[in-house]
Amino acid sequence: MKYVMIIYGNKELWESIPAEEWQATAAAFDAFTTKHKESGELLGAFGVADAAQAKMVRTVAGAPVVTDGPYLESKEYLASWYLLDVDSEERALQIAAELPADQVEVWPILHEA
């Protein structure tokens, strides 16, 4: 079964991490990624750009219209996502508990296109 783990964040959160802690934080995420990629359970881990760099594509009168983001009515935005391929939901939740983040959403993937 495939699951996506999602981490949310914001600029204030990233800037609140003291410089001397940032290297240890990044190392903890790297260690997590390496461990689970080597096990074959982590298919990929992806960090996204700041929400201010997002674009919205809408179709208006049959033509695409591109506008600048962000578009969420929230302080937090999608920061990173991880794609898992595991035997069970229980295993996905175990892996999520190892991620060095305060909060992680775990969503089942229903199908692939």
HUSULHU-V244147 format. One record per pair of residues at least 12 apart in sequence whose C-alpha atoms are under 6 Angstrom apart, sorted by the first residue. I is the first residue (numbers start at 1). J is the second residue. D is the distance in Angstrom with one decimal. If there is no record, write none. Layout:
BEGIN
i: {I	I}
j: {J	J}
d: {D	D}
END
This chain:
BEGIN
i: {1	1	1	2	2	2	3	3	3	3	3	4	4	4	4	5	5	5	5	6	6	6	7	7	7	8	8	8	8	9	9	9	10	41	41	41	42	42	43	43	44	44	45	45	46	46	47	47	48	48	51	52	52	54	54	55	55	55}
j: {85	86	87	84	85	109	83	84	107	108	109	82	83	106	107	81	82	105	106	81	104	105	79	80	104	76	77	78	79	76	77	79	76	84	85	86	83	84	83	84	82	83	81	82	80	81	79	80	79	80	70	69	70	69	70	67	68	69}
d: {5.6	5.5	5.9	5.4	4.4	5.4	6.0	5.1	5.4	4.4	5.2	5.5	4.7	5.8	5.2	5.5	5.0	5.4	4.6	4.5	5.6	5.0	5.7	5.3	5.3	5.9	5.3	4.6	5.0	5.0	5.6	5.6	5.0	5.4	5.0	5.6	5.9	4.6	5.4	5.6	5.7	5.3	5.8	4.3	5.4	5.3	5.8	4.1	5.4	5.8	5.1	5.5	5.2	4.7	5.7	5.7	4.7	5.0}
END
